Amino acid sequence: MKLASALFICFIILNFSSCKNENATMNETNSWVEDSTQVETKESVAEVKKKLVSNGFQIFDYVDEKTGDTILMQEYFIAFLKRGKNRSQSKEEADSLQKLHLAHLGKMYELGYADISGPFGDDGEIRGITIYNVPSLQMADSLANMDPMVKAGRLEIEIHPWWAAKGFPLR
């Protein structure tokens, strides 16, 4: 299992180091601009809001009192991957499921359905998280339950709506 955990961590690190920063950040003029290494594209807050709403996302905005910037909040869905009831697989089966699990998470990321995934560093009941960037709880639940580890009962899913500022990077 240590090998599987190490592989999963390597996968996450590779995802972070290889992906382009496609998250947008808002500048003082309330326009969206891409990472400076890419072609600059400006999209107004109104255009971003219209696009999100037309795709079924829940949003709201507010003005930051400190900076005067408009902050656009979007509803995401955070899936807690919890220890499942069926953990009786052989080492070979568990290793195979882990590979399929990582492939599933990679596919979710590549398709734009998941923004971040990763394991927790302890051996608790909650094994890891995935943050889904989809318009509904039902869609997040459906995608999370497609995970081969979940189908095998090795993991269980618990999903909660989660609000975050659109385009703000992790730091």
N, C-alpha and C positions, 0 to 999 in steps of 0.2 A: 504494500500500500504506500510505503514511503516513495517508491519509484513513481507510482501514479501521481502522488502529490507533487513530486519534483517536476514531472512532465507537465502537469497542469500549470504550475508556477512559470515554467519556461515558456509555455504557450502564451500566457498572459503578458509576460515581459516582451516576447516577440511581437505580439499584437500592438503593444504600446510603442515599441521602438520602430516598427515598420509602417505604422499608419500615418497618413498625412493629417495635419491639423485642419480638419474640415469644419470644425466648430467655428461659428462666427462670433465676433465680439462687437459690442456696440460702442461707437465713439461718441464724442460730445455732440455731434450734429444729429444724433439719433439715426444714423445710417449703419447698415450692416456691412462689414468689410471682411474679406477672407484673410487668412494668414498672408503676410507680406511676401512669402515665397511663391504665392500663386497670383494669378491675374486678379487685380482688384475689381470687385463687383459690388456696387452699392444697391441696397434694397432698403426701402423705407420701412419703418416700424409698421406702418399701416399695411404694406405689401406682405410682410412676414406674418402679421396677424391674420390677414385675409387668407393666405395660403394654409396656415395651420388650421384655422376654423373650417375652411372648405374640405380639409382632409380629416375632419372629425375630432381634432385635438381640443382639449379644454385649456383655456388660457385666461390670464388676467394680467394687468400691468399696474405699476405704481411708480411714483416719482421718488427717487432717493433724495431725502431731505438734505443730505450732506453734499452730494454732487450735482443735484438737479437733473441727473440722467433718468430717463424712463427705463425701468427694468421690466422686461417681459418674462412672466412666469408661465411655465408649461407643466401640465400634469404628466408625469412619467409613472411607471409601475415598477416597484422594487419587489423582486422575487427572492424570498429566502429559501435556499436549498437546505432542507433539513434531513437529518439521518432518517432513512426509511425503515420500515418494519422487516423487509426481506434483505438481510445482509449475509445470507447463507451460501452465496456463490463461492465456487472454488477460486483460487488465486488467478487461474487462467481466465475464468469467466469475468471476474472483477476487473482484471487488466484490460480485457477486450471491451467491457462496458465503459471503462475510463477513456479509452481511445475514442469510442463512439460519442461519449459525452463531450469530449473536447472538440470533436468534429462538429457536433451540433452547435455548441457555443460559438465556434468560429464561423459557422454558416449564418447564425443569427446576427453576428457582428457584420459580416460581409454584406448581408442583405439590408442592413440598416435598422433592423428590428431591436437590437440590443446595443447599448452604448458602452457598457462596461460589465465585466464579469470577473469574479475572483474568489478564491477560497479564503476562509478565515484561518488564522495562524494557530488556533488552539484545536483541541480535539473534542469540542462541544457538540451539542445536538444540532446547532445551525452550522452547516458545513461551508456555505458560501452564499454569494448573492449574484444576481444579474439585474441590471436596470434596463427595462424595456422602454423603448421610444416608439410606442404605438398608441393609437387613439382610444383604446378601450381596455378595460379590465378583462373582458372576455377574450380579446385577441392575445393579450399577454399570457393569460392562463392557458390558452390553447397552445401557444408556442412553447411555453415552459413545460407543458405536459407531453410534448413531442420528444423531449430529451430521453434517450435510451435508458439512462440511469433511473429516471422517474418511472418509465414504463416497466422496468424490471423490479420496481419497488425498493431499490437501494437508496433512492432519495425521494423525498416528498416536497411539494411546493406549497409555500404560503405567500400570497401576493397582497401588497398594499399599495394604494395610490400614494404618490410622492411628488411634491411640487419642488421645482428647482428653476433658477434663473436660466433662461434660454441663452446658450452661447457662452456661459461662464466656464472657464477651464478648471480642472482640478489643480490644486496647488499644495 
